[in-house]
Amino acid sequence: MATTSAVSAQDQILDAAEALFARQGLSRTTIKEIGAAAGQNPALLYYYFGNKEALYRAVLERTVAPLIERGADILAHVASPADAIRALIGAQIEFFLAHPNAPKLFIREMIDHDARRAEAVILTVAAELFTRLRNVIEHGQREGIFRRDVESRFAAVSTISQAIYFAIARPAVGIFFGLGTAGVTDQTAREFARHAGEFAVRALSPLETAA
């Protein structure tokens, strides 16, 4: 019973910290605020995480973990390179729909800290997703499914950045579509995922079949 309570308290702290870090950043968020939002004694934050920066890194790691797990599984088990790319982009969009704080956390980390505090998380993404995606693209190139004149690193960045940009710029996309700053619906986001998957695959396809 004590273990269950401890886990519950940690989750409450992580949930509260995630929302506050996403809304106002690391430096402007205090331990006292997180404790109040979590309904927990602020001393527990030090007990479980040591300090605010360690809590921040724990939030980043927990936030990105489902995407890494799902994406790595797709890239390891979907046989067709084209289908793997489509499925990965779809999984990215589903991840961002399920974790609305993630885009704000990522953009704040890039702007406020130049990714320094997320380096370990980014290295994990690189090992589990980026490198695997690059391998999938290179496999497709060797098999003649994809163009060989495309740099696989750039192709991997182009592939994953479509969903990332859409998630970060969702309010702007809503304005583009005449829907206001509330952004596009989840259904439209999923439609974009299908479009982005086909867009990436067609861009990688041999020129004579890409027209």
Backbone hydrogen bonds, N-H to C=O, Kabsch-Sander energy under -0.5 kcal/mol:
donor,donor_aa,acceptor,acceptor_aa,energy
5,S,1,M,-2.1
6,A,2,A,-2.3
7,V,3,T,-2.6
8,S,4,T,-2.5
9,A,5,S,-2.6
10,Q,6,A,-2.3
11,D,7,V,-2.5
12,Q,8,S,-2.4
13,I,9,A,-2.3
14,L,10,Q,-2.9
15,D,11,D,-2.9
16,A,12,Q,-2.3
17,A,13,I,-2.9
18,E,14,L,-2.7
19,A,15,D,-2.0
20,L,16,A,-2.3
21,F,17,A,-3.3
22,A,18,E,-2.2
23,R,19,A,-1.8
24,Q,20,L,-2.9
25,G,20,L,-0.5
25,G,21,F,-1.8
28,R,24,Q,-0.5
29,T,25,G,-0.5
29,T,26,L,-1.0
34,I,30,T,-2.1
35,G,31,I,-2.7
36,A,32,K,-2.3
37,A,33,E,-2.7
38,A,34,I,-2.3
39,G,35,G,-1.0
40,Q,35,G,-2.6
44,L,41,N,-2.3
45,L,41,N,-0.5
45,L,42,P,-1.1
46,Y,42,P,-0.9
47,Y,43,A,-1.8
48,Y,44,L,-2.9
49,F,45,L,-2.4
50,G,45,L,-0.5
50,G,46,Y,-1.3
51,N,49,F,-1.1
55,L,51,N,-2.0
56,Y,52,K,-2.5
57,R,53,E,-2.4
58,A,54,A,-2.1
59,V,55,L,-2.3
60,L,56,Y,-2.2
61,E,57,R,-2.7
62,R,58,A,-2.5
63,T,59,V,-2.5
64,V,60,L,-2.1
65,A,61,E,-1.4
68,I,64,V,-2.2
69,E,65,A,-2.6
70,R,66,P,-2.5
71,G,67,L,-2.8
72,A,68,I,-2.5
73,D,69,E,-1.7
74,I,70,R,-2.2
75,L,71,G,-2.5
76,A,72,A,-1.5
77,H,73,D,-1.6
78,V,74,I,-2.6
79,A,77,H,-0.7
84,A,80,S,-2.5
85,I,81,P,-1.9
86,R,82,A,-2.2
87,A,83,D,-2.8
88,L,84,A,-2.4
89,I,85,I,-2.2
90,G,86,R,-2.2
91,A,87,A,-2.4
92,Q,88,L,-2.3
93,I,89,I,-2.2
94,E,90,G,-2.3
95,F,91,A,-2.3
96,F,92,Q,-2.4
97,L,93,I,-2.3
98,A,94,E,-2.0
99,H,95,F,-1.6
102,A,99,H,-1.7
105,L,101,N,-2.5
106,F,102,A,-2.7
107,I,103,P,-2.5
108,R,104,K,-2.3
109,E,105,L,-2.2
110,M,106,F,-2.3
111,I,107,I,-2.3
112,D,108,R,-3.3
113,H,109,E,-1.8
114,D,110,M,-0.9
115,A,109,E,-1.6
116,R,113,H,-2.3
119,E,116,R,-0.9
122,I,118,A,-3.0
123,L,119,E,-2.5
124,T,120,A,-1.7
125,V,121,V,-2.4
126,A,122,I,-2.8
127,A,123,L,-2.3
128,E,124,T,-2.9
129,L,125,V,-3.0
130,F,125,V,-1.9
131,T,126,A,-2.8
133,L,129,L,-3.1
134,R,130,F,-2.7
135,N,131,T,-2.2
136,V,132,R,-2.2
137,I,133,L,-2.5
138,E,134,R,-2.6
139,H,135,N,-2.4
140,G,136,V,-2.3
141,Q,137,I,-2.0
142,R,138,E,-2.4
143,E,139,H,-2.0
144,G,141,Q,-1.0
145,I,140,G,-2.1
146,F,140,G,-1.8
147,R,204,L,-3.8
150,V,147,R,-0.5
155,A,151,E,-2.5
156,A,152,S,-2.3
157,V,153,R,-2.2
158,S,154,F,-2.9
159,T,155,A,-2.2
160,I,156,A,-2.3
161,S,157,V,-2.3
162,Q,158,S,-0.8
162,Q,159,T,-0.5
163,A,159,T,-0.6
164,I,160,I,-1.5
165,Y,161,S,-2.8
166,F,162,Q,-2.2
167,A,163,A,-2.4
168,I,164,I,-2.5
169,A,165,Y,-3.1
170,R,167,A,-0.9
173,V,169,A,-3.0
174,G,170,R,-2.2
175,I,171,P,-1.6
176,F,172,A,-2.7
177,F,173,V,-2.2
178,G,175,I,-1.7
179,L,174,G,-3.8
180,G,174,G,-0.7
183,G,180,G,-1.5
189,A,185,T,-2.1
190,R,186,D,-2.2
191,E,187,Q,-2.2
192,F,188,T,-2.4
193,A,189,A,-1.9
194,R,190,R,-1.9
195,H,191,E,-2.2
196,A,192,F,-3.6
197,G,193,A,-2.3
198,E,194,R,-2.1
199,F,195,H,-2.8
200,A,196,A,-2.5
201,V,197,G,-2.2
202,R,198,E,-2.8
203,A,199,F,-2.1
204,L,200,A,-1.4
205,S,201,V,-1.2
209,T,206,P,-2.1
210,A,206,P,-1.0
210,A,207,L,-0.5
211,A,207,L,-0.6
